[in-house]
Structures are given as C-alpha cells and as structure tokens.
Amino acid sequence: MNRKLVTVISELNDCYRAQIAAAAEKHGFQALFFEDDVSAIPALTDAEIVFGQHTSLARNSPRARWLCTPFAGVNQFLGEDVFASPDAVLSNSSGAYGVTMAEHVVMITLEMLRRQMEYSAIVNRREWVRNLPVRAIKNSRITLLGTGDIGRECAIRLRAFGPASLTGVNRGGKNPGPCFDRVLPQGQLDSILPETEILIISLPGTGETCHMLDARRLALLPDDALVVNVGRGMVIDQPALERELRAGRLYAALDVFEQEPLPADDPLWDCPHLLITPHVAGNMTLPYTMARIVELFLEDFENYCAGRPLARQVSLERGY
C-alpha cells in the first residue's frame, strides 16, 4: 500500500477520520491526517490525493493528481504558480454550505428589517423604546444574484415568509428549480434591480463578477433597498456602496469584504445602515456542514478511484 491520501483539516473529528480511512483502505490508499499544513509537508512529497484548504499543500505536492478543498470558494488556488504538480485537478466542496449560509442570510435580513441593531443599542442604554418602524420579508421583492446551492437554499427558506417575488439571476438564465418565481440571465440584471427591495448575493469571486455591483448598478436599486452579500467581497464596489449607505439611501448586511480581515481603520466599521459579520456565514462550525463536506469528498473519492469525472471539479480558468 503506497498510494497516499493526505488530509489536513483540523475540524475533522475521529468519526470523520475513520470514514475517510476506511474508504482509503478499501481502494488501496494509506490515509494520513495532519492538524496543520506545516506538519503535513514531509508527507506531501509522494501524496496522490490531498484534502485540505491551504495553498501550501498544492505547492508542496509535486506528485498530486487531485486536491480537494473543503471550502466552496477556490480563489486562493487560481494563481499560476500554486500547483507543483502539472497533473493535479482541483475540486471544491460546493453543496456543503447552502444550509448554514441560508440560515445566516435569513438571520441578518431579519436583523436589518426588524432594526435589531438599533434595538440592541437601546437596550444596552437601558432605555425602553418600542416604536421604530420595521419592515418584513413578506410582500418584499427579492432578487438572488446567484442560484447555486446557496441561492437555492436561501430561496427555499425565504419562500416561507411570503415574499411578493423571488427572482434568481445567473449566467444563463436557466431555472434550477421551483423555488424561484423566475430566473433571468445576468445580461438582464439592470432590468430587475429597480424593483428589488432585498438583493442577496452569493456569487464566486472571478474576473467576470468583480465589481458586478458597481456605482451605476447600486444607483439602480430603489431607496431603502437592502443588499446582503455572503458570496465574495469583490463582487461589490465597496467604496460605492459605502457612499450609498452614508447618504442614507441603502442598507447592507455584509459577511465578506474586498480585504479580509477588514482593517481596523476601515471606514466601514462605523458606517451607518450597515451590519458587519466577519465572514462567518459559511464556516465549518455547524456540524451538518462538516458532515456534508466529508460526504461530498467521499463521493468524489469513489469517482476518482473508478476513473469517473469528479462531480465537483473546478475549472482553473473560470474559477468555479
């Protein structure tokens, strides 16, 4: 047994390690587990499969044929000099994060519409104020920019609140399921923005999506519209959004930013009409998410061992 599967994910518990080890043994692999990328480097010399999220794993695996990241986003792997092995393919864990991110979207959307930040400040001052005007998801016109796993899971949950409409926007305009009232191609984004009261963004960060929400498109949104971004920070022109927020015209709830961590002196920290969360919508602390990551990896491990295409292989040219 000399084929190696190296896993570097500190969040794995003994149960998940046992599942991976059993699958590896079944197909003649030796499964090795490490808590961090530094300790894993000696084992990477002849590793065939690597399961982890650090680019140093790709750079130190000259014989790797497959690297699977437990993340959905793959921006860190898109540089020209990331992979030491010219034969390596990349896959991600898209499909594991929809549940946790959709719940986060519902939470922060309700926080903004129900003005929970302001009520928290009121309570912290030990005051009793009860008359802040609030809004509802019910009867709101919602646009989901991105209709993949995250967008679909968001739409399923938001549907229960009785919105006036749920419109998806994706590259080709193909409707992925009955959770959307309609789906438009990205070329029609400008036409839907003026009637969007809640805009939810779950797009990957690529050259195509960079600053897709620029100053011109932000200006198309109606007054008091709420922008929620759980995809990638680069999708929004951040200074342009800040100007809209400080002018009091728009509201936003952002989990992702163009620079992370958000610098301590960044003006967004004290920007009005803004709820900030530190990129926590899709981390691996929800048990379901970690279980799903392992499940998806093992599905593609079976594909790999059978010589079938990987279900979640990423195009390094497209970035997803």
C-alpha positions as CSV (number, residue, x, y, z in Angstrom):
1,M,0.0,0.0,0.0
2,N,1.9,3.0,-1.2
3,R,-0.7,5.4,-2.6
4,K,-1.2,8.2,-0.2
5,L,-4.2,10.3,0.7
6,V,-3.2,13.3,2.9
7,T,-5.9,15.1,4.8
8,V,-5.2,18.4,6.5
9,I,-8.4,19.6,8.1
10,S,-8.2,20.3,11.9
11,E,-12.0,20.3,12.2
12,L,-12.3,16.6,11.5
13,N,-13.3,14.5,14.5
14,D,-12.4,10.8,15.0
15,C,-15.6,9.7,13.3
16,Y,-14.9,11.6,10.1
17,R,-11.3,10.4,10.1
18,A,-12.5,6.8,10.5
19,Q,-14.8,7.2,7.5
20,I,-12.0,8.6,5.3
21,A,-9.5,5.9,6.5
22,A,-12.0,3.1,5.7
23,A,-12.7,4.4,2.2
24,A,-8.9,4.8,1.6
25,E,-8.1,1.3,2.8
26,K,-10.9,-0.1,0.6
27,H,-9.1,1.3,-2.5
28,G,-5.5,0.7,-1.5
29,F,-4.7,4.1,-0.2
30,Q,-2.9,5.0,3.0
31,A,-4.8,7.8,4.8
32,L,-2.6,10.3,6.7
33,F,-4.1,13.0,8.9
34,F,-2.5,16.3,10.0
35,E,-3.7,19.2,12.0
36,D,-1.8,21.9,10.0
37,D,-0.1,22.3,6.7
38,V,3.4,22.7,8.1
39,S,3.4,19.2,9.8
40,A,2.0,17.7,6.6
41,I,4.7,18.9,4.2
42,P,7.0,15.8,4.6
43,A,4.1,13.5,3.7
44,L,3.2,15.5,0.6
45,T,6.3,14.5,-1.4
46,D,4.6,11.5,-2.8
47,A,0.9,12.2,-2.0
48,E,-1.5,11.3,-4.8
49,I,-4.6,12.9,-3.2
50,V,-4.7,15.9,-0.9
51,F,-7.7,17.0,1.1
52,G,-7.2,20.5,2.6
53,Q,-7.6,24.2,2.2
54,H,-4.1,25.7,2.2
55,T,-2.2,26.7,-1.0
56,S,1.0,25.4,0.6
57,L,-0.4,21.9,0.2
58,A,-0.7,22.4,-3.6
59,R,2.8,24.0,-3.7
60,N,4.4,21.1,-1.9
61,S,2.7,18.2,-3.6
62,P,4.7,17.5,-6.8
63,R,3.0,14.2,-7.5
64,A,-0.6,15.1,-6.6
65,R,-3.2,14.2,-9.1
66,W,-6.2,15.6,-7.1
67,L,-6.6,18.3,-4.5
68,C,-9.9,18.7,-2.8
69,T,-10.6,21.8,-0.8
70,P,-13.2,21.7,2.0
71,F,-14.2,25.3,1.0
72,A,-16.6,26.3,-1.7
73,G,-14.5,29.2,-2.8
74,V,-11.3,28.5,-4.6
75,N,-9.7,31.9,-5.2
76,Q,-6.6,31.0,-3.3
77,F,-5.8,28.2,-5.8
78,L,-6.2,30.2,-9.0
79,G,-2.6,31.6,-9.3
80,E,-0.3,30.4,-12.0
81,D,2.3,29.0,-9.5
82,V,0.0,27.4,-7.0
83,F,0.2,23.8,-8.1
84,A,3.6,22.0,-8.1
85,S,2.1,19.1,-10.0
86,P,1.1,19.8,-13.6
87,D,-1.3,16.8,-13.5
88,A,-3.3,17.9,-10.4
89,V,-7.0,18.7,-10.7
90,L,-8.9,20.8,-8.2
91,S,-12.3,20.1,-6.7
92,N,-14.2,22.0,-4.0
93,S,-17.0,21.3,-1.5
94,S,-19.7,23.3,-3.2
95,G,-23.0,21.9,-1.9
96,A,-21.9,21.7,1.7
97,Y,-22.5,25.3,2.7
98,G,-26.0,26.1,1.5
99,V,-27.8,25.3,4.7
100,T,-25.6,27.3,7.1
101,M,-25.3,30.3,4.7
102,A,-29.1,30.4,4.0
103,E,-29.8,30.4,7.8
104,H,-27.3,33.3,8.1
105,V,-29.0,35.2,5.3
106,V,-32.4,34.8,7.0
107,M,-30.9,35.9,10.3
108,I,-29.2,39.1,9.1
109,T,-32.0,40.0,6.7
110,L,-34.5,39.9,9.6
111,E,-32.0,41.8,11.9
112,M,-31.8,44.6,9.4
113,L,-35.6,44.7,8.5
114,R,-36.6,44.5,12.2
115,R,-33.9,47.0,13.2
116,Q,-32.3,44.7,15.8
117,M,-29.0,46.6,15.9
118,E,-30.8,49.7,16.9
119,Y,-32.9,47.9,19.5
120,S,-29.8,46.3,20.9
121,A,-28.2,49.7,21.3
122,I,-31.4,51.0,23.0
123,V,-31.4,48.0,25.4
124,N,-27.7,48.5,26.2
125,R,-28.6,52.1,27.2
126,R,-31.3,50.6,29.5
127,E,-33.9,52.5,27.6
128,W,-37.5,51.4,26.7
129,V,-38.2,52.4,23.2
130,R,-40.7,50.3,21.2
131,N,-41.8,52.4,18.1
132,L,-39.0,52.0,15.5
133,P,-40.7,51.3,12.1
134,V,-39.9,47.9,10.9
135,R,-40.2,46.1,7.6
136,A,-40.9,42.4,6.6
137,I,-39.8,39.8,4.2
138,K,-43.4,39.2,3.5
139,N,-44.5,41.0,0.3
140,S,-40.9,42.1,-0.4
141,R,-39.5,41.8,-3.9
142,I,-36.3,39.7,-3.6
143,T,-33.6,39.1,-6.1
144,L,-31.0,36.4,-5.6
145,L,-27.8,37.1,-7.6
146,G,-26.5,33.5,-7.8
147,T,-28.8,30.4,-7.9
148,G,-26.3,27.7,-6.9
149,D,-26.5,25.7,-3.7
150,I,-26.5,28.8,-1.6
151,G,-29.0,30.8,-3.6
152,R,-31.4,27.8,-3.8
153,E,-31.2,27.1,-0.1
154,C,-31.9,30.8,0.6
155,A,-34.9,30.8,-1.8
156,I,-36.4,27.8,-0.1
157,R,-36.3,29.4,3.3
158,L,-37.4,32.9,2.2
159,R,-40.4,31.4,0.3
160,A,-41.9,30.5,3.7
161,F,-42.0,34.2,4.6
162,G,-44.4,35.0,1.8
163,P,-42.4,37.5,-0.4
164,A,-44.0,39.2,-3.3
165,S,-41.5,37.6,-5.7
166,L,-38.3,35.6,-5.7
167,T,-36.2,36.3,-8.8
168,G,-33.0,34.5,-9.5
169,V,-30.2,35.8,-11.7
170,N,-27.4,33.6,-13.1
171,R,-25.2,33.4,-16.1
172,G,-27.5,31.6,-18.5
173,G,-31.0,32.3,-17.1
174,K,-31.7,28.6,-16.5
175,N,-34.1,28.0,-13.7
176,P,-32.6,25.4,-11.3
177,G,-35.9,24.5,-9.6
178,P,-39.3,25.6,-8.4
179,C,-38.0,27.7,-5.5
180,F,-37.7,30.7,-7.8
181,D,-40.6,32.5,-9.5
182,R,-38.4,33.3,-12.4
183,V,-34.7,33.3,-13.3
184,L,-33.1,35.9,-15.5
185,P,-29.7,35.8,-17.3
186,Q,-27.0,38.2,-15.9
187,G,-27.5,40.4,-19.0
188,Q,-30.9,41.4,-17.6
189,L,-29.6,42.3,-14.2
190,D,-30.1,46.0,-14.8
191,S,-33.8,45.5,-15.5
192,I,-34.5,43.8,-12.2
193,L,-32.5,46.0,-9.9
194,P,-35.0,48.9,-9.9
195,E,-37.7,46.6,-8.5
196,T,-35.5,44.8,-6.0
197,E,-36.1,45.5,-2.3
198,I,-33.8,42.8,-1.0
199,L,-30.8,41.8,-3.0
200,I,-28.9,38.7,-1.9
201,I,-25.5,38.0,-3.5
202,S,-23.9,34.5,-3.4
203,L,-21.6,34.7,-6.4
204,P,-18.0,33.4,-6.5
205,G,-15.1,35.8,-6.9
206,T,-14.0,35.8,-10.6
207,G,-12.9,38.2,-13.2
208,E,-16.5,38.2,-14.5
209,T,-18.1,39.0,-11.2
210,C,-15.5,41.6,-10.0
211,H,-17.4,44.8,-9.1
212,M,-20.5,43.5,-10.8
213,L,-22.4,45.7,-8.3
214,D,-20.6,48.9,-9.2
215,A,-21.8,52.5,-8.6
216,R,-24.0,52.5,-11.6
217,R,-25.9,49.4,-10.7
218,L,-26.1,50.3,-7.0
219,A,-27.8,53.5,-8.1
220,L,-30.5,51.4,-9.9
221,L,-31.7,50.0,-6.6
222,P,-34.7,51.7,-5.1
223,D,-34.4,53.8,-1.9
224,D,-34.2,51.7,1.3
225,A,-33.2,48.5,-0.6
226,L,-31.2,46.0,1.4
227,V,-28.0,44.5,0.0
228,V,-26.9,41.2,1.5
229,N,-23.6,39.7,0.4
230,V,-22.4,36.3,1.5
231,G,-20.5,35.4,-1.7
232,R,-17.3,37.3,-2.3
233,G,-16.5,40.9,-1.3
234,M,-15.0,41.7,-4.7
235,V,-18.5,41.5,-6.3
236,I,-19.4,44.9,-4.8
237,D,-17.6,48.2,-5.4
238,Q,-17.1,48.7,-1.7
239,P,-16.5,52.5,-1.7
240,A,-19.5,53.0,-4.0
241,L,-21.7,51.0,-1.5
242,E,-20.3,53.0,1.4
243,R,-21.3,56.2,-0.3
244,E,-24.9,55.0,-0.7
245,L,-25.0,53.8,2.9
246,R,-23.7,57.1,4.3
247,A,-26.2,59.0,2.1
248,G,-28.9,57.0,3.9
249,R,-30.3,55.6,0.7
250,L,-29.4,51.9,1.0
251,Y,-29.0,49.3,3.7
252,A,-26.5,46.5,3.7
253,A,-25.5,43.3,5.6
254,L,-22.0,42.2,4.6
255,D,-20.3,38.9,5.6
256,V,-17.5,39.3,3.0
257,F,-15.2,42.2,2.0
258,E,-12.6,43.1,-0.6
259,Q,-9.9,42.9,2.0
260,E,-10.1,40.4,4.9
261,P,-9.8,40.7,7.8
262,L,-11.4,44.1,7.4
263,P,-8.7,46.6,8.6
264,A,-9.3,48.1,12.0
265,D,-9.2,51.6,10.4
266,D,-11.5,50.8,7.6
267,P,-14.4,53.4,7.4
268,L,-16.9,50.6,7.1
269,W,-16.7,49.9,10.8
270,D,-18.6,53.0,11.7
271,C,-20.7,53.2,8.5
272,P,-24.5,53.7,9.2
273,H,-27.1,51.4,7.8
274,L,-24.6,48.5,7.8
275,L,-24.4,45.2,9.6
276,I,-21.0,43.5,9.6
277,T,-20.3,39.9,10.3
278,P,-16.7,38.6,10.0
279,H,-17.0,36.0,7.2
280,V,-18.9,33.5,9.4
281,A,-21.8,32.6,7.2
282,G,-20.2,29.6,5.8
283,N,-17.5,28.4,8.2
284,M,-17.3,24.8,9.4
285,T,-18.6,25.1,12.9
286,L,-22.1,23.8,12.1
287,P,-21.9,20.0,12.5
288,Y,-24.1,19.5,9.4
289,T,-21.6,21.4,7.2
290,M,-18.6,19.3,8.3
291,A,-20.6,16.1,7.8
292,R,-21.6,17.2,4.3
293,I,-18.0,18.2,3.4
294,V,-16.8,14.7,4.2
295,E,-19.8,13.1,2.4
296,L,-19.1,15.0,-0.8
297,F,-15.4,14.2,-0.6
298,L,-16.1,10.5,-0.2
299,E,-18.5,10.6,-3.2
300,D,-15.8,12.1,-5.4
301,F,-13.2,9.7,-3.9
302,E,-15.3,6.9,-5.3
303,N,-15.5,8.7,-8.6
304,Y,-11.7,9.1,-8.7
305,C,-11.0,5.5,-7.8
306,A,-13.4,4.4,-10.5
307,G,-11.9,6.6,-13.2
308,R,-15.0,8.7,-13.4
309,P,-15.0,12.5,-13.7
310,L,-15.1,14.4,-10.3
311,A,-18.6,15.8,-9.6
312,R,-17.2,19.0,-8.2
313,Q,-14.1,19.6,-10.3
314,V,-13.2,23.2,-10.6
315,S,-12.1,24.9,-13.8
316,L,-9.0,26.9,-13.0
317,E,-9.7,29.1,-16.0
318,R,-13.3,30.0,-14.9
319,G,-12.6,30.0,-11.2
320,Y,-15.6,27.8,-10.3
